[in-house]
Amino acid sequence: MVVTKGANGNGVRMTPAGEKLASPSRVREHDMSVVAPSVVDSESAATASPQANEGLYLLGRPTLKRFIRHVNYNAVNPPDEGTLVEEWQAAHRALLGLEKDEAGFADNPRITKMGPEYEPQLIELLKNPLIRNGFNTVPTEIALVDLEQMVVYQKHIDITFASERALQLSATPSDAEIFRVCLPSETQYPPVRWSGVSSDKFVFVSPSNDLRFLGVMPLEPGHVTGCAHPGSLVGVVGAAVGFGSNFLNAVYVENRLILRNGSHRAYALFKRGCRRVPCIIQHVRSRDELELVGSSELTRHPDLYLRHPRPPMLKDYFHPALHKAMSVHRRLHQVTVSFSVEQTELPAL
């Protein structure tokens, strides 16, 4: 939307390297929909309704209050709080056992160099400007990783959405199929609708919670073409809303791999039996660099993911004692962009 006023390790290395204007009174609703078929697997279809998806939430880690709040807000038929407390405590006890039995399991994850058979797909992928511009902050590579050792910080998974992802895979997916799911060279976006709701406010809505505010872009008049300008432009301030990079991406920091993006694809692949998959890996050499490329959850609680003997892991989504499955309300994700303009007079110097 335009408002007037981018190591160490093995792999393929990547070196650091508008929307139409309209006057507020004439803003119309915009439809940028790319609608995927609404299909779920038989496991989900048995319990899902048109207004509900199947979801899961990881149990047993701080905080219990956050878990209860999530269930009460999202579940179609939330259990009573006593039941939720018991489920969470049972998972916590299971995790205490795993801290002993699987201590260090996430350390020194296996990272394998991409073979020559991947070269055509890698060449095509590296043409994508999102690769060049989105992964140029720290040393980065594309390599094969083991999902068994992947650390995760996302506590919830939309099983229905992950099942739709799985439809892109055959019963026994080839390496080429897995590559396309993990690192697609062609971008496919979820449905989005946006419109102006007042002279200084625009609202964007999508079923995908990946919809986000991407930042402010200072633009020159020449960047805005194909539409009538409201005056003689001096500059344009663009408030960008869109989606993050559509790639399986992890950060390698302090000898652990933490999944940064692509949780639902990783879930679908793991469920299908895939373990070794291609991934963009950002090599983070310090906590200071982690502040630049890590998620807010990771930077707020780094020791849980980097120092804990048994951190939350992708395989926990499939551990019967460590997650709660439930029917959840379907929701739309909304991003609201508003702005203000101030005009005043200053004394001449």
ABEGO torsion letter per residue (X at the ends): XBBBXXXBEBEBBBBBXXBBBBBAAABBBBBABBBBBBBBBAAAAAABBAABBBBBBBBGBOBAAAAAAAAAAABABBBBAAAAAAAAAAAAAAAAAAAAAABGAABGBBBBBBBAAAAAAAAAAAABAAAAAABAABBBBBBBBBAAABBBABABBBAAAAAAAAAABBABBBAAAAAAAABBABBBBBBBBBBBABAABBBBBBABAABBBAEBBBBBAAABBGBBBABBBABBBBBBBBBBBBBBBBBBBGGBBBBABGAAAAAAAAAAGBABBBBBBBBBABAAAAAAABBAAAAABAAAAAABABBBBAAAAABAAABBBBBBBBBBBBBBBBBBBBBBBBBBX
